[in-house]
């Protein structure tokens, strides 16, 4: 089986953090968002994953090396594919056409999930969904009672279904998916100006393929600062309920309230940290109260009170209680 991860978006809603770091590489609970995603998918699969294909913009050599390392650490080959122009979900997947063979999972990298699912062997594909209150900004599906999908609708402005597609798909036949995606491009079939995966899936369904909806327990978005901080909170609760504190971290006259992730060579002195805090490698926190926040690597926080915040790399900060979103290399005192 192969996993394709489209992640070429610019992440404008996450600026200033995405000016220096691609959004899917922003860490939550100590790991990049995309790493949590592929780890969770592999854990749910009952097939060996041979390749993880990352569809990127031009993130730079270091980011690409990190993506390859994520795949290799999971026992898979990592490959990099480029989407130079954002032309929609179908176009993004087709950029990794060499990986479209055999069973394929497509997983868009700005979402995480909590679920206990397995790939369904009695159908041609599974599209995972979550029931939501306002589906107007999402693709949705209509289903029969057994979960078989009868219709795909992209961003309906009038109610047709509240089962939103979360961005994770399983198809038994990657070659067939590639053929349907190419058909959209060759015939310039667009929806709302872009080539949409839902149109390819609709064509497959019309030709008799049986696609089912799979439901997840929780859908975690990483689209903006507040959503990413909340996702960090939930991932900590699920994966590290009793804290993860690196053996090389120093905790001096301080309290760590779980759940927290404390990285390598972090120094915490005369402070209260937690709950729901991720502190990146080589960060120093002194005389501070930090909760419900992500603090990335090589930061120094002194005399700070921070809540609901996302702090970039190499930040030096000394201040009172705030709700913050600070990019890399910021200084405030």
Buried (B, 14 or more C-beta within 10 A) or exposed (E): BBBBBBBBBEBEBBBBBBEBBBBBBBBBBBBBBBBBBBBBBBEBBEEEBBBBBBBBBEBEEEBBEBBBEBBEEBEBBBBBBBBEEEBBBBBBBBBBBEBBBBBBBBBBBBBBBBBEBEBBEEBBBBBBBBEBEEBEEBBBBEBEEEBBBEEBBBBBEEEEBBBBBBBBBBBBBBEBBBBBBBBBBEEEBBBEEBBBBBBBBBBBBEEEBEBBBBBBEEBBBBBBBBBBBBBBBBBBBBBBEEBBBBEEBEBEEBEBEBBBBBBBBBBBBEBBBBBBBBBBBBBBBBEBBBBBBBBBBBBBBBBBBBBBBBBBBBBBBBBEEBEBBBBBEBEEE
